[in-house]
Amino acid sequence: KASVAAFLLLVFATTSASLFQPRIPESVNVPAVCCLTYNEKVLPRKLVIGYREALTCRLPAIIFVTKKNREVCTNPNDDWVQEYIKDSHVPLLPPRNLASVKITRTEKGQSQLHSP
């Protein structure tokens, strides 16, 4: 009888403790979109509608979004990238959930992110 009572007490204690723990906001659990490689070519500014930052990834990047809704990974240290992100006509966009992004390879083997 004592072991059954101890078991029930243990179950009650662990269940009630988990009920009162604060929930982690879902936005904390959303994975960041990270780039595997950089696009080496300069994008024409007229094609860029905005950008996202992926600066906390293993390969920090600025991801430019084009008029065709393609996402192109670029090196944040490149002069042209710095110039584009300072342009008021190229807004910073909200982060994108990884589940809604598809990664493809270009003919030259470069990674490209885009929406399905």
N, C-alpha and C positions, 0 to 999 in steps of 0.2 A: 504494500500500500504506500509505503514511504517513497519508493522509487517512482510510482505513478504520479504521486503528488509533486515530487521534484521535477519530473518531466513536464507536467502541465504548467508548473510555475515557470520553467525555462521557456516553454513555448509562448506563454503569455508575455513574458518580459521581452523576448526578441521581437514579437509581433507588435507590441505597443510601442517599442522604441522606434521601429521603422515607420510607424504611422505618423510620428511627430517630427521626423527629420525634415528639414526644409528641402523643397524640391529645387533641383538645378534648372535654371531657365533653359528652354530648348535651344535658344540661340547659342548657348555655350557648347552644345553638343553638335552643332552644324559644322562639318568639316570644311576647311578652307580649300579653295581650288588652287592647286599648285602647278607650276610649269615644270616640264622636264628639260626643255631646251629653249633657247632664245631664237626668235626670228632675226636673221642678220640684215635683212633689207629694210630700208627706210620706207615706212608707209606714207602714201600721199595724204597730207593733212586733210584734204577735202573728203576723204573716205572715212575719217575717224569721227565717231559721234560721241565718244566718251571713253573712260578708262576705269579699271579696277586695280586696286593694290593687292599684291600677294607678296608682301615684304617679309612675312614671318616664316615663309617656306624655306626648305633647304636651299633652293635656288630662288632668291628674291627676284620678283618680276613686277613689271607694270603690264597689265593686260589691256590692250586697246580693243575697243568694240567698233566694228566697221558698220557702214550703212546696211550691209547684207547680214548683219547680226553675227558676224564671225568674230571670234576672240583670238587675238594674236599676242603671244608672249614676247616681251621685249626686255632688254637689259636696262634697269633703272639708272645705271651709270652712263649710258650713252647720251651724248649732248642733244641729239634730236629728240630723244624721249623726254629729257628734262625740259626742253623747249615746249613740247606739246602739252605737258601737264601744267605748265604755267599759263597756257593760253586759256582765257576765260570762255572761249567757244568749245572747249573740250572738257566737259564736266566730269567730276569724280562720281562714279555710279555705285550703288549699294552692292555689297558682296553677293555672289551667286552661290546657291546651294549646289554641292557637287553632284547630287542626284539628277540635276537638270542640265548637266554639261556632258558633251560627248568629245572625246579626244580622237583626233585623226592625224595621220601622217601625210605631209605634202610629198610631192614627187622627189624632193631633195632630202627627204628623211626628217624634216623638221616637224615638231609637234605643233598642233594647232587645236585650240579649244573652240567649240561652237555649240550653240543650242540645238537640240534635236528638232 
